[in-house]
Amino acid sequence: MEIVLVFTAAALIGALVRYLVPGRDRHGMIALPALQVGLATLLFTIAMWAGLDPRSIWTWLIALVLSTAAHVWVALWLPGHRDREDEKLFETLTAPDAPVPAEPRQR
């Protein structure tokens, strides 16, 4: 039962973080909240397998704090990474020695 509550709490935190962190226009609407939900659920399960009680505050803190930290880190890293990769692709495609595609054949 607790795993459903972790899932719900992580989804709510993920939705909140999505709108608080800048740069959300350069990553998907559901990608980062889904990352947080998946990671929180996985961390909660691992904490239970490690012997922590599902009702313990430590199990919840491990799951929700670490998944939120990962979400915030990826949300801050991803827009800059995408901008750098887009710039590299633009440079490659607009270089003077870039290959020109052949004309399409007519049927």
C-alpha positions as CSV (number, residue, x, y, z in Angstrom):
1,M,0.0,0.0,0.0
2,E,2.8,2.4,0.8
3,I,4.2,2.1,-2.7
4,V,1.1,3.7,-4.0
5,L,1.5,6.6,-1.7
6,V,5.1,7.0,-2.7
7,F,4.1,6.9,-6.3
8,T,1.4,9.6,-5.7
9,A,3.7,11.8,-3.6
10,A,6.5,11.6,-6.2
11,A,4.1,12.5,-9.0
12,L,2.9,15.5,-7.1
13,I,6.4,16.6,-6.2
14,G,7.5,16.0,-9.8
15,A,4.7,18.1,-11.2
16,L,5.6,20.9,-8.7
17,V,9.3,20.8,-9.5
18,R,8.5,20.9,-13.2
19,Y,7.0,24.3,-12.9
20,L,9.5,25.7,-10.4
21,V,12.7,24.9,-12.3
22,P,13.5,27.1,-15.3
23,G,14.0,25.7,-18.8
24,R,10.9,23.5,-18.9
25,D,10.3,24.5,-22.5
26,R,13.3,22.4,-23.6
27,H,12.3,19.0,-22.2
28,G,9.1,17.0,-22.4
29,M,6.1,17.6,-20.3
30,I,6.0,14.2,-18.7
31,A,9.6,13.1,-19.0
32,L,11.1,14.5,-15.8
33,P,8.1,13.8,-13.5
34,A,8.1,10.3,-14.8
35,L,11.8,10.0,-14.0
36,Q,11.0,11.1,-10.5
37,V,8.1,8.7,-10.0
38,G,10.2,5.8,-11.4
39,L,13.2,6.6,-9.3
40,A,11.2,7.2,-6.1
41,T,9.4,3.9,-6.5
42,L,12.7,2.1,-7.2
43,L,14.5,3.7,-4.2
44,F,11.5,2.9,-1.9
45,T,11.6,-0.8,-3.0
46,I,15.4,-1.0,-2.6
47,A,15.1,0.6,0.9
48,M,12.5,-2.0,1.8
49,W,14.7,-4.8,0.4
50,A,17.5,-3.4,2.5
51,G,15.4,-4.0,5.6
52,L,13.9,-0.6,6.3
53,D,10.3,-0.6,7.5
54,P,7.9,0.9,4.9
55,R,6.4,3.1,7.6
56,S,9.8,4.5,8.6
57,I,10.6,8.1,7.9
58,W,14.0,7.1,6.5
59,T,12.4,4.9,3.8
60,W,10.3,7.9,2.7
61,L,13.2,10.4,2.9
62,I,15.5,8.1,0.8
63,A,12.8,7.7,-1.9
64,L,11.5,11.2,-2.1
65,V,14.5,13.4,-1.3
66,L,16.9,11.5,-3.6
67,S,14.4,11.3,-6.5
68,T,13.7,15.0,-6.1
69,A,17.4,15.8,-6.1
70,A,17.8,13.8,-9.3
71,H,14.9,15.5,-10.9
72,V,16.2,19.0,-10.1
73,W,19.7,18.1,-11.3
74,V,18.4,16.7,-14.7
75,A,16.0,19.6,-15.1
76,L,18.9,22.1,-14.7
77,W,21.3,20.1,-16.8
78,L,19.1,19.1,-19.7
79,P,18.3,22.5,-21.3
80,G,22.0,23.5,-21.4
81,H,23.0,20.1,-22.8
82,R,20.3,20.3,-25.5
83,D,21.4,23.8,-26.4
84,R,25.0,22.7,-26.8
85,E,24.0,19.6,-28.9
86,D,21.7,21.7,-31.1
87,E,24.5,24.2,-31.7
88,K,26.9,21.4,-32.6
89,L,24.4,19.9,-35.0
90,F,23.7,23.3,-36.6
91,E,27.5,23.8,-37.1
92,T,27.7,20.4,-38.7
93,L,24.8,21.0,-41.0
94,T,25.8,24.5,-42.1
95,A,29.5,23.8,-42.5
96,P,30.8,24.6,-46.0
97,D,32.0,21.0,-46.5
98,A,28.7,19.5,-45.3
99,P,27.4,16.7,-47.6
100,V,24.5,17.8,-49.8
101,P,21.7,15.2,-50.2
102,A,21.1,13.8,-53.7
103,E,18.0,14.9,-55.6
104,P,15.1,12.5,-55.0
105,R,14.3,10.2,-57.9
106,Q,11.1,10.8,-59.8
107,R,8.9,7.8,-60.4
